[in-house]
Amino acid sequence: MRSAELSALGLRQAAEAIHAGTLSPVELVDACLARIRALDGDLRAWSHVDGSGALATARERESEAHAGRLRGPLHGVPIGVKDIFDVAGMPTTGGARPFAHTRPTVDAAAVARLRAAGAIVLGKTVTTEFAYRDPAPTRNPWNHGHTPGGSSAGSAAALAARMAPLALGSQTVGSVLRPAAYCGVVGFKGTHGLVPVAGVIPLAWSLDHVGVLARSVADAALAMSVLSGKDLQLPAVSAPRLALAPELLVRASREVAAHIEAAADAFARAGATVSKIELPASFRDLPAAGLTVLEAEAAAYHEPWYGKHADDYGPEMRSLVEAGLRLSATAYVGANRTRLAFREDVMPLLAAHDALLCPTAPAPAPAGLGSTGDGSLCAPWSNAGVPAVTLPSGVASSGLPHAIQLVQAAGASARLLGVAAWCERVLGFSQAPRV
């Protein structure tokens, strides 16, 4: 295969070829590094690339494969890691000023699990500052004048630009699914706590999820099986029961709402049952409650630094921390109770269907690099701690990707992935950016 063809391989394709002995880990890593060298000067998806280290590890994995000593399902496959995850021997910057930089000697738990399965870390992908809303310099591979989203900006851009077959991300509001949607790749986060967050810079402990950005649902399922330690094999799905909440569609642009309805029609023609539902009354109070929890927990983490380094924080992060420092304990406790009330109310509704179908974002990626876009349609599911996935589903009139979001009840990640794989087959979307 040519270098461009190698770098375009998905996670499962690459892993299976390495296991079969038809693909060299060294050639695959070299192809990904060549892609990074060719494109990242413009895209700026990577904050740190360890080319020599990745190639040295690839040679080790190749020798092990030749000797029949495969470490696990990701043996020899290169990955990117969002720069809030610790990777031993590499800098962790959190997208922040030098006061917050560290050089850890121990991997984050998620990174350790991927490496134990044989994965090779290419480097660190760009994050917005402390995984919040101050935009990163990364550009959208579909149109460099548009945001790739945030906070997992580099992970999404790297996947879309075929620089790696998998990247780690994190989501507190919409930081995996929104950039995945904007960049035309698959993004998945499981139930809150499914993957450990040890070694990851927190934004809000009650809301932080480890997620993945991948080229397909099958790739996401493979990665999440490794990360969670659970077998998330895709169940066979033939006629899923999908729910559609009109109150979520009115929060999207006309074009996006029409696209979601067209996707629902396509799924119905393929055998799905699509039912309209109404979200519980507690949904109305969720945005304010979720923001209060986020403010309070971000302030609790950053308070020791903030007194000395307030001027080094970006305006969005500074505003978040200062708002949290003004909150009372009773406001925080009340907000958490409101958040958990919605979780309890919505769980039976989600469990009664195979997935809730809704937009991932109100519109495709906005023009300009001055913001990371709108995460409000991902936020409810982060607040509730339930699994959610986004799939690329078409191309908008702007030439940027459309996406759909699917949501399920807590503890049902495998069920959701099975439905997502069925929807992915029906949609049949396979376009990639020209970068």
N, C-alpha and C positions, 0 to 999 in steps of 0.2 A: 504493500500500500504506500501511496505517497504520504508525505508529512501531514498535509491538510486533511486527508481521509482518516489518518490515525487520530488526529486531535478531535475529529468529529464523532468518534465512537462514544456511545453512551456507557454508563457505569457497568451495567450488566453485560453488554457486548464485550467490553474490554476485559472484564474479569473472566468471562467464560473462555475467551480466546487465550488468555494467559494460562488458565487452568488446562486448556487443551494442548498447550505447547505451540500454538500457531502465532502467538504474538509475544514479542520481546518487551519486558518492562522498560528496558533501556531505550528502545526505539519509541515507545509511547511517551515516556517522560521527555525525551529529546524533542518530539513533535510538539508537545504542549509548551515547552520552553521556547521553541522557535516561534510559535504562535504568539506567545507573550512578548517576545522581542519585537516582532513585526507590528503588533497592534497597540501595545500598552502605552506607548508614548502619547497617543491621542486619547485612549479610553481611560487610562489611569485607574484601573481596577485593582492594582496590587500595591500594597504599602511596603512589602518586603518579599523578595524572591530568593530562595536558597537553591540556585541552580546546581552548584557543585555538590551540595549535600543531597539533593534529590537524586542526582545521577549516581552518586556513590551508593545510596540506598537501593536504587534500581538495579545496580550491578549485583548487590547482595541478594535481592529478591530473585533475580534471574538465575543466579547460581543455585539458590534454594529450590527454585522450580525445576531446574534440570536434575536436581538430586531427588525430586519427588517430595520435598519438604515444604508443602504449602502452608502458610501460617493461618489462612482463613479465607473467607469468601471474597475479600478485596485484595488478595495477594498481588502486589505489583502495580496497583492502580493509583495514579496521582490524584490528589485532591487539593482544594484551597480551603483555608481556614480564616474565618472572619477575625479581624484584629481586636476582638475583645476576649478571645479564647487564648489561654496560655499554651504555647508550644515550647517545650524545653529547648533552650539554646537560641531561640528567636525572640526579637523584641515584641512586647505587647504594648502598643501605644494607645489603644482605645480611641484613636482618631483625635487625641487631645494634645495639648502642649507638653513639653518635656517633663514638667513636674510630675506627670502621671505615668511616665514610661517606666517599664520594668523589663528585666531579662530573666524570665523564670527558668528554673532548673527542673521543673516537674510539669508534665502535660496536664491540661484540663482533662477531666474525666472523659468527656466525649472524644477528645483527640486521642487519648490513650486507648479507648475502645476501637477506634478506627485503625490505629497503628497496630494494635494486637491482631486485627483481622488482616493485616498485610498491606494496608494503604500507605502511600508515600506522600508526605506533605511537601508540596511545591513551594508554599510560602503563605503569607498573610494577605487577605483581601481587605480592601479599604472599607472602613466603617465611618459613619457620621460620628461626631464627637460624643463619646460615651453612649453610643447607640440611641441618640435622641435626634432632634429635628434640625440642628444646624447642618446645612448641606455639606456633603463631601465633594471633592473635585471630579469624581467619576462621571463619565458621560454615558448616555444610552447608546448601545451598539446599533439600534435601529435608526437613530437620528441623533447625532452628537449635540444638537441644540436643545435636546430634551433631557429631563432628569431621568436617571435610572431608578429613582425612588430611594428609600432609606428605611432602616439604617443599614441593611445588608446590601449596600450599593455595589461594592466591589464583587461580592459573591454572585449577584445576579448578572452583572455585566460580563464577568469572566465566563459564566456558563453560557450565556447567549452568544458570546464571541468565540466559543469553542476553545477556550484556553485550558479547561479542565473538565472532566466528566462529572464532577461532584464538588459542591462547596458547602461548608457549614455556615449557618446563619442563626440569628436569634430573633425572637419576636416578643415584644412586650405590649405593643398595640397592633402594628401591622407590618413589622419590619422584615418578615420573610415573604409573606404572601404578596404585599404590594409591589416590592421591587421585582419579584418573580413575574407578576402580571405585567408590569411596565416593560420588562425585557423579554417577554415571550417564552418563559421557561416554567417548569413545574416547581411549585413551592409547597412544602408540607410542614406542619407542626402537629405533634400529637397532643394527647391529654397532658395538662400541666403536671410536671413531675415525671413524665414517662422517660425522659433522658435527664441524667443528673447535670446540674449547672455548676458543680464544683470547678473552680479554676476559670470561671467566666466573670468578667466585670459585670456586676449587677446594675440594672436600672431600677427595677422594682421587684423584689423577691416574690411577691404574691402573684405576679403577672408574667415573669420571665419564662420563656420556653426556648429550648434548643430545637432548631429545625434544620431542614436541608433544602437546597436548591439543586435540581436535577433536570435531566432531559426528558424523562418519562416517569409515569407513575410506578412502573416496575423498578426503575432505578431508585426512586424515593423509598419504596418498600424494602428493597435490599439494604439500603443505607440505614434506615430506621430499625431494621431487625438487628443490625450490628450495634447501633447506638443504644437501643433499649434493652438488649439482651432477651428480647421476646421474638418468637417466630411470627412475623407479620406477612405470612404467605397470602397472596391475593385470593380470596374466595371466589368461586365461580358465580357470576351474576348474569341473569338473563332478562329479568323484567323488574328493575328497581322501582321502589315507591319513592318518588321525589316530592318534596314540598316546595312551594313558592310563596313568599311573603310579600304581597303588594307594597306594604309600607317600606320595604327595603328598596324596591324599584323606584319609588318616587324620590329617593335620595340620590339617584344617579341621573346622568344626562339622558336626554331622549334617545340618543343613539345607543348608549349602553343598555338602557332599559329594553329597547327594541331588540338588541342583540341577545339579551338574556331570554326574552320571550321566544325568539326564534330558536334558540338552543333548546328550550323546553319543548317546543313543537317537534324538533328533530328527535329528541329523546322519546317523546310520546309515539311518534311514527315507528320508532325502533322497538317499541314494546313497553316502555316505561309508563307508569301511572303518575300523573302530575296533579297534585291537589293544592289548592290555595289555602293558606293558613293565616291566622292572626297571632302575632307574638304576644306574650303575656303583658299585662299592664305594667309590670315592674321594668319592662324595657325602657319606658319613658324616662325613668330616673337614672338609668345606667350610665349615660355619658358623663354626667357631672360626678357621679360616685367613682367611676373608674379613674377620672382625672385626679380626684382628691387622693385616692390610694397611690397613684403614680407620683404625685407631688410629694406626699409624705415620705414614701419609701426612698425616693431619689434623694431627698434632703437628708434623711437619716444616714445614707451611705456617704454622701459628699460633705457633710458638715465638718469633719475633721480637716479636710483640705480647703474648704471654701473660704474659711477665715483668712487664710494666707494667700490664696491664689484666685480670688474672685475675678480679678481683671484678666485672668488667663482663660476664663470660660467664654464660650460663644454666647450670643444674646439669647438664644432659645433655651440653652441649658441653664444659663444664669437665671432666667425668668422662672424656670421650673423649680430650681433649688430654692430660690427666694420665696416663692409661693408656698413651698412645703415647710420652710422654716417658720412661716407665719401661722400655720395650721395648729389647731388644738388637738389634743389626744381624743376628745369626744367626737370631733369632726372626722378624724381618721377611722375610729371605730364604727361610727354611724355609716360612713361610706362603704366600709368593708361589709357591713351587714346588708346594705342595699345591694351590693354586688353579688353576694352569696345568695340573697333572696331571688335574684334573677336566675342565677345558676340552678337553683332548686326548681323554680317555676318552669324553665325552658327545657329541662332535661327530659321529662316524659314526652314532650312535644317532638323533640329531636329523635328520641328512641322509637317513636311510633312510625317513623319513616326511615328509609335507607339513607337519605341525605336531604338537607335543605339546600336548594339551589338559589344562589344570589350573586350579585356583582361582587368582585373583589375590591374595586375602587369606583368612585363615581364617574370617572372618565379615564381614557388612556393617559399615558405619561404627559404631564404638562410641559409646555415650552419653557425653556430657561433652566438655569442651574441654581436659582435662588431659593428653591424650596424642594422638599422631598415628596410633595403630593399629599393627598388626603387619605388618612388611614381609618376613617370613621366606620367604614363597612367591614373592616377586619376587627375593630376594637371589641365589639360585643363578645366575640368568640375567644379572644384573649382574656377578657374580663371573666368569662365563665369558665375558662380553663378547659375548653373542649377541643377535639381535633378538627382541623380545617385544612383544606387543600385548594390550591388554585391551579387551573389548567389553561394553557394558551388555547384560544378557541376561534381565532379569526384575525382579520386585519381591518382596522377602522378606516374611515375616510381620510384620516390624516396620514395613513401609511404605517401607523404604530399598532402594536398588538392589542387585540381584545382578549379578555380572560373571563372565566367563570370561577366562582367559589362554591365549594361544597363543604357542608358542615355536618357533624354527627355528635352524638352524646358522648360524654366522658367515658373512657374505657373501651371505646369502639373504634380504635384506629384501624384495625385490620378490615373491619366492615366498611369503613369509609374508603379505604384504599381500593377495595374490590369494586365499589360503585364508581370510584374515580377512573379506574382502568376501563370499565365498561363505557363510561362517558367519553373517555379519550378515544376509544375505538370508533364510536359513533361520529365524533367530531372530525377525526381524521386529519387534524391540523399538523403540518410538518414544515412550514416555512421557517426560515432562519434569516437573521439580519445579514445584510451584505457587508457590514462594518466598514 
